[in-house]
């Protein structure tokens, strides 16, 4: 019963989203315009602030990935009862430095604007 209700609800949502997409594709069909949803348009200033904030978040994510990458490498080698190799360590640390550098560059460039 519960599974059937979920399937019916998902089917109804899919139909509504499909009709919404069709209403934008065919603006001359009057009955489809009931399903049309126009997103509110943001000002240029608000869009610029959102873009700046997302660039900073992306830079922070890259830095965090750079910090976590060597930890994941060493944890993985320990969990699988292997010895960390020199090549693996160098690749892990090199990738870490690259990710931290990319993140810092993204934040620095965004801060300069």
C-alpha positions as MATLAB code, in Angstrom:
seq = 'XXXXXXXXXXXXXXXXXXXXXXXXXXXXXXXXXXXXXXXXXXXXXXXXXXXXXXXXXXXXXXXXXXXXXXXXXXXXXXXXXXXXXXXXXXXXXXXXXXXXXXXXXXXXXXXXX';
ca = [
       0.000    0.000    0.000;
       2.738    2.446    1.019;
       4.830    1.561   -2.031;
       1.845    2.110   -4.331;
       1.177    5.529   -2.778;
       4.821    6.497   -3.320;
       4.691    5.426   -6.965;
       1.468    7.361   -7.573;
       2.908   10.485   -5.929;
       6.130   10.285   -7.955;
       4.126    9.764  -11.151;
       1.987   12.832  -10.410;
       5.097   14.932   -9.717;
       6.707   13.728  -12.951;
       3.601   14.667  -14.926;
       3.464   18.134  -13.334;
       7.158   18.767  -14.047;
       6.694   17.530  -17.600;
       3.721   19.830  -18.153;
       5.706   22.720  -16.684;
       8.522   22.086  -19.163;
       6.023   21.832  -22.015;
       4.390   25.121  -20.972;
       7.677   26.942  -21.521;
       8.264   25.132  -24.794;
       4.781   25.886  -26.156;
       3.734   29.335  -24.866;
       0.871   29.540  -27.386;
      -1.043   26.643  -25.783;
      -3.291   28.355  -23.225;
      -4.159   25.385  -21.003;
      -0.475   24.525  -20.502;
       0.208   27.983  -19.063;
      -1.530   26.906  -15.848;
       1.535   24.742  -15.139;
       4.080   27.441  -16.006;
       6.449   28.508  -13.254;
       8.654   31.522  -13.849;
      11.531   31.822  -11.439;
      11.973   35.220   -9.850;
      14.681   37.173  -11.633;
      17.557   38.256   -9.417;
      19.273   41.596   -9.742;
      22.738   41.748  -11.276;
      24.173   42.762   -7.901;
      22.602   39.762   -6.170;
      23.818   37.418   -8.902;
      27.351   38.813   -8.546;
      27.267   38.295   -4.759;
      26.029   34.717   -5.206;
      28.757   34.022   -7.770;
      31.405   35.484   -5.457;
      30.149   33.430   -2.518;
      30.078   30.246   -4.586;
      33.650   30.866   -5.766;
      34.789   31.217   -2.165;
      32.963   28.022   -1.175;
      34.562   26.181   -4.104;
      37.999   27.402   -2.995;
      37.385   26.248    0.576;
      36.202   22.849   -0.698;
      39.376   22.456   -2.777;
      41.545   23.320    0.221;
      39.687   20.817    2.407;
      40.054   18.116   -0.250;
      43.772   18.883   -0.367;
      44.025   18.437    3.388;
      42.004   15.214    3.404;
      43.662   13.543    0.389;
      46.848   12.350    2.181;
      44.794   11.204    5.169;
      42.577    9.120    2.911;
      45.600    7.620    1.171;
      47.257    6.577    4.417;
      43.991    5.380    5.973;
      43.284    3.300    2.871;
      46.691    1.679    2.890;
      46.396    0.852    6.586;
      42.848   -0.517    6.218;
      43.903   -2.842    3.409;
      47.012   -3.948    5.332;
      49.423   -2.474    2.785;
      52.552   -0.423    3.227;
      52.486    3.166    1.960;
      54.736    3.370   -1.103;
      56.972    6.260   -2.022;
      55.150    6.730   -5.326;
      51.755    6.767   -3.622;
      52.942    9.185   -0.978;
      54.456   11.538   -3.564;
      51.299   11.431   -5.700;
      49.110   11.994   -2.662;
      51.148   14.926   -1.402;
      51.496   16.384   -4.905;
      47.749   16.212   -5.429;
      47.265   17.754   -2.022;
      49.548   20.680   -2.834;
      47.811   21.136   -6.185;
      44.333   21.183   -4.612;
      45.369   23.577   -1.856;
      47.025   25.850   -4.419;
      43.942   25.842   -6.649;
      41.694   26.611   -3.687;
      43.897   29.437   -2.467;
      44.082   30.852   -5.989;
      40.299   30.738   -6.353;
      39.801   32.581   -3.072;
      42.588   35.094   -3.783;
      41.314   35.922   -7.281;
      37.791   36.278   -5.981;
      38.960   38.557   -3.177;
      40.820   40.861   -5.589;
      37.715   41.694   -7.656;
];
